[in-house]
Amino acid sequence: MLRYVLAAVLAFSAAPAFANDSVAELGTGGLILSRNDAVAMQSEDLFISPEKVTVDYVFHNNTDRDVDAIVAFPMPDISGDPEEMPAIPENQSDNFLGFEVTIDGVAAKPQLEQKVFALGIDIGADLKAQNVPFNPFGAAAKAALAKLPQAVAEDWANRGIIIGDTADDGSGMKSTYTPFWQLRSTYWWRSTFPANKDVHVSHRYKPSVGGTSSVSFFYEGKFQGTQYANYKTRYCMDDAFENAVRKAAKDNPDGYPKYYESRIAYILTTGGNWAAGTIGKFKLTIDKGNPKALVSFCGDNVKKVGPTTFEMSAQDFYPEHDIDILLLEPSDSNGGDAN
């Protein structure tokens, strides 16, 4: 597969000290349907930016009979772990991505199914019995854990449902219990696809944007570290992109490129579950947001169509790979203009 990488060259001064503090991005995708040979994904118009993801679909029922089916939007799994904080746009809400959907222009009200697991075991009944909300990052869950009977708390700790955590709440170090379970959420709804007709479905949400406070794969004047090989493959970093990073480092007295990383993951492969296993007409638009940022991702025949936007289009597209986007955002608002 041909790969395309886009880089905008920036000039910066004064770099931060290298740091490895990082927030993980959560991979999120589009609508899925159990394998179906009647309903085809006629087109998909996908827009991804750090602020929003929007997807416009046209589905077509190829048969002479109406098809009733369940359509689902799986939210990314989130796990309560104080050592590995994921990027959650609205962490106090069950709808933590702000998911919305319309069908033929009418807002739908999907149902939300949630399950919680610890060590692969469904523990939903345990949490419900103690009135503990499922969202492991919600303030309500942590407040409920503080009220657990000691015997229950010890049992849950032994079963890997919660773990002890020591932190300073402003009045000194205190030991508390924190969620360690995994939450799995899926929005779903029943939909009818009329015989030989199109159905227009649109949805939008806020992406989970992971980040690192500096460039994790370039330090001490060169590309290095375990991240470098991984990023080069995952984001298709090429010579143009690397030269831009190298130039930014050279322009700084400290020798570090003055950027911070942002990462977005989109699960595209589920698009193969519809009839024919392909997307009839596929269009991808990626907006890096900041004209001074660098962006790198894999794709075929990508074109720059605006100061911050890039597009690729394909016919009878087979979604063989997911989409991973790396953004290097300027950490200095006085950075130079991008080319």
Secondary structure, 3 states (H helix, E strand, C coil): CCCCCCCCCCCCCCCCCCCCCEEECCCEECCECCCCCCEEEEEEEEEECCCCEEEEEEEEECCCCCEEEEEEEECCCEECCCCCCECCCCCCCCCCCCCEEEECCEECCCEEEEEEEECCEECHHHHHHCCCCCCCCCHHHHHHHCCCCHHHHHHHHHCCCEEEEEEECCCCEEEEEEECCEEEEEEEEEEEECCCCEEEEEEEECCCCEEECCCCCEECCEECCHHHHHHHHHCCCCHHHHHHHHHHHHCCCCCCCCEEEEEEEEECHHHHHCHHHCEEEEEEEEECCCCCCEEECCCCCCEECCCCEEEEEEEEECCCCCEEEEEEEECCCCCCCCC
